[in-house]
Amino acid sequence: MKNKVLFPKIFLLLTLAVLISSCIKNDNLIEGDAKVRFFQTASTDTTQNFYLNGIQIGTPVAYNTNTSYVVVAGDAAYNITTRNINTGVDVAALGDQTFKIGQNYSVFYYKEKTGDPAKLKVYTDDVKPDLDSAKLTFLNLGYTLGSSVVITDSTNTAKPVESTIAYGAIKTFKVKVNRNMKFAFKLTSPTATNPPPAVSRLDSLNINNGRVYLILFDGDKKGELKNRIISAN
């Protein structure tokens, strides 16, 4: 008699466990959601407010900053717009964008040249980590630089490996972080008024295995190279 009562209870508990686990996802998203964050990368422009279908998302975004990820409904169509702070006029717009369920996205407010109108660009973020290495995504949006950026991996000091990234380009590397790993950055065409800048190196002090990073290259109003390291997970 005890077994007849016990077995239905065990079956019920197992069923509930399966149902609960099916609702939980590793990326902390409720099923049906996506995540999006917003960047202001135009050094010659002011603080921006971002909107999805006319609804402001997050707080105003100053140059060289970004919002955290915001959860939105996935597989829905969005019109993305942005406005200068404290104005009601759209500066840039990007229509009919779909954020897929379970994906992460970054929206960039950027320019191609000084004096050009601002634009919006959407990238799909790869946030899946590898436990034994760091995933580094380099993006060059430095429209004031007038030059591509050279990435130098000096892990092997005898034969450092160089990779050039042009404006608007994106490159991803998977590296095993160790104390000898160092990435340095410079412009391909430095000038007398724009010499090789002192840009922070990337090494084992600021990145770790098992993490995903965006390294954003930018140029300030003077055309000097800047870089930001942004964790994505």
C-alpha positions as CSV (number, residue, x, y, z in Angstrom):
1,M,0.0,0.0,0.0
2,K,2.9,2.4,0.8
3,N,4.5,1.7,-2.6
4,K,1.2,2.5,-4.4
5,V,1.1,5.9,-2.7
6,L,4.9,6.6,-3.0
7,F,5.2,5.9,-6.7
8,P,2.6,8.6,-7.8
9,K,4.3,11.1,-5.5
10,I,7.7,10.4,-7.0
11,F,6.3,10.6,-10.6
12,L,4.6,14.0,-9.7
13,L,7.9,15.4,-8.3
14,L,9.9,14.3,-11.4
15,T,7.3,15.9,-13.7
16,L,7.4,19.2,-11.8
17,A,11.2,19.2,-11.9
18,V,11.2,18.7,-15.7
19,L,8.7,21.5,-16.2
20,I,10.6,23.9,-14.0
21,S,14.0,23.1,-15.7
22,S,12.4,23.6,-19.1
23,C,11.5,27.2,-18.2
24,I,15.0,28.0,-17.0
25,K,17.7,29.1,-19.6
26,N,21.4,29.5,-19.0
27,D,21.4,33.1,-20.2
28,N,18.8,34.2,-17.7
29,L,16.3,35.0,-20.4
30,I,12.6,34.1,-20.2
31,E,11.7,32.1,-23.2
32,G,10.7,34.5,-26.0
33,D,13.1,37.3,-25.1
34,A,16.2,38.9,-26.6
35,K,18.7,41.4,-25.2
36,V,19.9,44.6,-26.7
37,R,22.3,47.4,-25.5
38,F,23.0,50.9,-27.0
39,F,26.3,52.7,-27.7
40,Q,27.1,56.3,-28.5
41,T,30.4,56.3,-30.5
42,A,30.2,59.6,-32.4
43,S,32.8,61.8,-30.6
44,T,31.6,65.0,-32.4
45,D,28.0,64.5,-31.3
46,T,26.1,65.0,-28.1
47,T,24.3,62.7,-25.6
48,Q,21.6,60.5,-27.3
49,N,18.3,59.0,-26.2
50,F,17.5,55.6,-27.9
51,Y,14.0,54.5,-28.8
52,L,12.4,51.2,-29.9
53,N,9.0,51.8,-31.7
54,G,8.9,55.2,-30.1
55,I,9.5,54.1,-26.5
56,Q,12.6,55.4,-24.8
57,I,14.9,52.5,-23.7
58,G,17.2,53.1,-20.8
59,T,18.8,56.4,-19.7
60,P,20.5,59.0,-22.0
61,V,23.8,57.7,-23.5
62,A,26.8,60.1,-23.6
63,Y,29.7,59.7,-26.0
64,N,32.0,56.9,-25.0
65,T,29.4,55.1,-22.9
66,N,26.7,52.4,-23.4
67,T,23.7,51.0,-21.7
68,S,23.5,47.6,-20.0
69,Y,21.6,44.9,-21.9
70,V,17.9,45.5,-21.9
71,V,15.4,42.6,-22.3
72,V,13.0,43.0,-25.2
73,A,10.5,40.7,-26.9
74,G,12.2,38.4,-29.4
75,D,11.1,37.8,-33.0
76,A,9.3,41.2,-33.1
77,A,9.9,44.0,-35.6
78,Y,11.4,47.2,-34.2
79,N,12.0,50.7,-35.5
80,I,15.1,52.0,-33.8
81,T,15.5,55.8,-33.5
82,T,17.7,58.2,-31.6
83,R,17.4,61.8,-30.6
84,N,19.8,64.4,-29.2
85,I,19.2,64.8,-25.4
86,N,16.2,67.1,-24.6
87,T,15.0,67.3,-28.2
88,G,12.0,65.7,-29.9
89,V,13.6,65.4,-33.4
90,D,15.0,62.0,-34.6
91,V,18.7,62.2,-35.5
92,A,19.1,58.7,-36.9
93,A,16.7,55.8,-37.6
94,L,16.9,52.2,-38.6
95,G,13.6,50.4,-39.5
96,D,12.3,46.9,-39.5
97,Q,14.9,45.3,-37.2
98,T,14.2,41.9,-35.7
99,F,15.9,40.7,-32.5
100,K,15.8,36.9,-32.5
101,I,14.8,35.0,-29.5
102,G,17.7,34.1,-27.2
103,Q,20.2,36.4,-29.0
104,N,22.1,39.4,-27.7
105,Y,22.6,42.6,-29.8
106,S,24.5,45.9,-29.7
107,V,23.2,49.0,-31.4
108,F,25.8,51.7,-32.3
109,Y,25.2,55.3,-33.0
110,Y,28.1,56.2,-35.3
111,K,29.4,58.3,-38.1
112,E,31.5,57.5,-41.2
113,K,33.1,61.0,-41.5
114,T,33.1,64.2,-39.5
115,G,30.3,66.3,-40.7
116,D,28.3,63.4,-42.1
117,P,24.9,62.5,-40.6
118,A,24.8,60.0,-37.9
119,K,23.7,56.4,-38.6
120,L,22.7,53.3,-36.6
121,K,24.2,49.9,-37.0
122,V,23.2,46.6,-35.3
123,Y,25.6,43.8,-34.5
124,T,24.7,40.3,-33.2
125,D,26.8,39.6,-30.1
126,D,28.4,36.2,-29.6
127,V,28.3,35.9,-25.8
128,K,28.9,32.2,-25.5
129,P,32.1,31.7,-23.5
130,D,34.9,29.2,-23.8
131,L,36.1,28.2,-20.4
132,D,39.7,27.7,-21.5
133,S,40.1,30.9,-23.4
134,A,39.0,34.5,-23.8
135,K,36.9,35.6,-26.8
136,L,38.0,39.1,-28.1
137,T,35.9,40.9,-30.7
138,F,37.6,44.1,-32.1
139,L,35.4,46.7,-33.7
140,N,36.8,49.9,-35.3
141,L,34.4,52.8,-35.4
142,G,37.1,55.6,-35.2
143,Y,35.8,57.8,-38.0
144,T,38.1,60.7,-36.9
145,L,41.3,58.6,-37.1
146,G,41.7,58.8,-40.9
147,S,43.6,55.5,-40.6
148,S,43.2,51.8,-39.9
149,V,44.3,50.3,-36.6
150,V,47.0,47.7,-36.3
151,I,46.6,45.1,-33.6
152,T,49.9,43.5,-32.4
153,D,49.9,40.3,-30.5
154,S,53.3,40.3,-28.7
155,T,52.8,36.9,-27.0
156,N,55.7,35.7,-29.1
157,T,58.1,38.6,-28.7
158,A,60.5,37.3,-31.3
159,K,57.7,37.2,-34.0
160,P,54.8,39.4,-33.0
161,V,51.7,38.8,-35.1
162,E,50.0,41.9,-36.6
163,S,46.5,42.3,-37.8
164,T,45.0,45.4,-39.5
165,I,41.4,46.4,-38.9
166,A,39.9,49.1,-41.2
167,Y,37.2,51.5,-40.2
168,G,33.8,49.7,-39.8
169,A,35.5,46.2,-39.7
170,I,35.1,43.7,-37.0
171,K,37.4,40.8,-36.1
172,T,37.1,38.1,-33.4
173,F,40.0,36.2,-31.8
174,K,40.0,33.3,-29.3
175,V,43.1,33.5,-27.1
176,K,44.4,31.5,-24.1
177,V,45.2,34.1,-21.5
178,N,48.6,33.8,-19.8
179,R,51.0,36.2,-18.1
180,N,53.0,36.7,-21.3
181,M,50.0,37.7,-23.5
182,K,50.0,41.3,-24.6
183,F,48.0,43.2,-27.3
184,A,49.2,46.6,-28.4
185,F,47.5,49.1,-30.8
186,K,48.6,51.8,-33.2
187,L,47.5,53.6,-36.4
188,T,48.7,52.5,-39.8
189,S,49.3,56.1,-40.9
190,P,50.4,58.3,-38.0
191,T,51.2,61.9,-38.8
192,A,53.2,64.7,-37.2
193,T,50.0,66.0,-35.7
194,N,48.7,62.5,-34.9
195,P,51.7,60.5,-33.7
196,P,51.3,56.9,-32.4
197,P,49.1,57.4,-29.3
198,A,49.7,55.9,-25.9
199,V,46.8,53.4,-25.9
200,S,46.3,51.0,-23.0
201,R,47.6,47.5,-23.8
202,L,45.4,44.5,-23.4
203,D,47.0,41.8,-21.2
204,S,46.3,39.3,-18.5
205,L,45.6,42.1,-16.0
206,N,42.4,43.2,-17.7
207,I,41.1,40.0,-19.5
208,N,40.4,36.5,-18.3
209,N,39.8,33.1,-19.7
210,G,36.1,32.1,-19.8
211,R,35.0,35.7,-20.6
212,V,33.8,37.5,-23.8
213,Y,34.9,41.0,-24.5
214,L,34.3,43.8,-27.0
215,I,37.3,46.0,-27.7
216,L,36.0,49.1,-29.3
217,F,38.4,51.4,-31.2
218,D,37.4,55.0,-31.5
219,G,38.9,58.4,-32.3
220,D,38.3,61.5,-30.2
221,K,37.6,65.0,-31.6
222,K,41.4,65.5,-32.1
223,G,41.7,62.2,-34.0
224,E,43.6,60.4,-31.3
225,L,43.1,56.6,-31.0
226,K,41.1,55.4,-28.0
227,N,40.0,51.9,-27.0
228,R,37.4,50.6,-24.6
229,I,37.2,47.1,-23.2
230,I,33.6,46.1,-22.6
231,S,32.6,42.7,-21.0
232,A,29.7,41.0,-22.7
233,N,29.2,38.2,-20.1
